[in-house]
């Protein structure tokens, strides 16, 4: 799960470039180069969609484990708490990816051509 999030973050940084590169005007590749690198924006969008679905599934699984402990069907409190913390961490990482992408878009909007 976290590997998927890290790969999405790396792909977002590769597409957008860092802030210093954007300021210098060297972090933006022409559209043909981005598409040739293995998917470009379409690959990033599908990767992000897959990660969102995986984070959602992880949150639902953790919720089901906690409900099973609450109802007495399971006595694995530690496992349920670990699943809950993993889901929380995955969601936090997803929010960081969103923040990085939003920051990159803001930098692109501010870029003077």
N, C-alpha and C positions, 0 to 999 in steps of 0.2 A: 504494500500500500504506500509506504513512505517513499519507496523507490520510484513509483509512478509519479508522485507529487514532485519529487526532486527532478525527474526527467522533464516534467512539464515546466517547472521553473527554469531549468537550464535552457529549454527550447525557447521560452519567452525571452530570456536574456539574450540568446543568440539572435533572435529575430529583431529585438528592439535595440540591442547594444546597451552599453552602460551610459550613464549620464554624461561622463567626460567625452566619450566618443560621439554622443549626439551633439554636444556643444561644439565639437570640432567639425562636425559634419561628415565624419568617416564611418559612423556606425550604421548607416542605412545602406543596404545593398539594393541594387536594382531588382525589379520584380522577377526577372528571369533567373537571377542567381538564387533568390530565396526559394523559388519553386523547384529549382534543380537540386537543392540541398536535401531533399527527402520529404517533401510534403508542404513545407512552408506554412502559410496561414491555415490551409485546410487541414493539414496534419496536426497543427497545434489545436485547432478547434475540436477535432475528433478526440485527441488525447485529453483535452480538458473535459470534454463530455464524459469520457470513460472514467476519469478520476472523480468527477462529481457523482456519478452513479455508484462508484465503489465506496465513496465516503458515506453516501446515503445508505447503502446496504449495510455498511459497518455500524452505522448509528442504529438502524433498525434491529440488527442482531444483538447489539448491546442492550437495547431497550427490552427485547424479548427475554434476554437472560436475567435482567433485573426484575421483570415481571414474574418470571418463574421463581425467583428467590422470594419475592414478596408474597406470592400465593402459596408457597410451601412445596411446590413441585420439584424444587432443586435446593440443595444445601450448599452449592458452590458460590458462596458470597464473594470469595477472593477472585474467582474467575469472572464473575459478573462485574466487579469493580474494575478489574484490569481491562475488560472489554470496553467498559464505559470510558476509562481514561484514554485508551487507544483511539476510540471514536472522537473524543474531545481533541486529542492531539492532531488527528488527521484533519478535523475541521479547522483547527487553528492554522495548520500548514496550508490548507486550501485558501483560507482568508489571506494569508501572506502572499500566495501566488496571485490572487485577485488584486491585492494592493500593488504588487510589482507591475502587473499588466496595466492597471489604472495609472500608475506613475509614468510608465513608458508612453502611454497614450497622451498624457498631459504634456510630456516632454516633446512629443511629436507635434502636438498642436501649437506649442510655443515656438517651434523651430521656424526660423525665418528663411524663406527660400530666395 
